[in-house]
């Protein structure tokens, strides 16, 4: 018997995927002009696949038992992404005359490997980015970064997220490596997440100047919007 997913973020991932695929279906006639394989049939089949996996691995009663934790994890993800994006922007401004240092620090802190995916909604990449920043932000790097206008408090706050990384860690383990799901269950969830993530990347680029539609395909915004559907805790 397949084991149900109990990780709150993994649960929210499936619901966010379903919401994004719904938007994909609603806009398929326009989006079908972008890729030859984005057809009405494909959109319908993808929605059917998401619903089947949700029914098999995400019982509604289990999902709603953990709404407080879900809200906390979503807010933590948004807050951490905002701060690492702000740090990156400040580095680009403060060290615009020192391209060599920019290249070095972005490589050391993991921005080159993970930021692009993270800002496009891949929270696994955000997890790894936070982890690398925490591991590689030594005293010398912090002193150099704060020698101009970057507040030390911003870096300290980013490093504090490491204390909450276990909230991410258990969820990523479920999706990519955990024994709590059968192999078929793990592959099913991961396949949907990967497929929807690719849709988000292309659709957000297509709707760059249409913010309302673009937000429908921004994984983080969709996940954060899920909190509005949560029942209130008594």
DAGIFEN-V712245 format. One record per run of one state. SS is the DSSP state (2 for helix, 1 for strand, 0 for the rest). FROM is the first residue (numbers start at 1). TO is the last residue. If there is no record, write none. Layout:
# DAGIFEN-V712245
ss=SS from=FROM to=TO
ss=SS from=FROM to=TO
This chain:
# DAGIFEN-V712245
ss=0 from=1 to=7
ss=2 from=8 to=26
ss=0 from=27 to=27
ss=2 from=28 to=31
ss=0 from=32 to=39
ss=2 from=40 to=57
ss=0 from=58 to=59
ss=2 from=60 to=94
ss=0 from=95 to=98
ss=2 from=99 to=108
ss=0 from=109 to=110
ss=2 from=111 to=119
ss=0 from=120 to=122
ss=2 from=123 to=136
ss=0 from=137 to=138
ss=2 from=139 to=145
ss=0 from=146 to=151
ss=2 from=152 to=176
ss=0 from=177 to=182
ss=2 from=183 to=206
ss=0 from=207 to=210
ss=2 from=211 to=215
ss=0 from=216 to=218
ss=2 from=219 to=229
ss=0 from=230 to=234
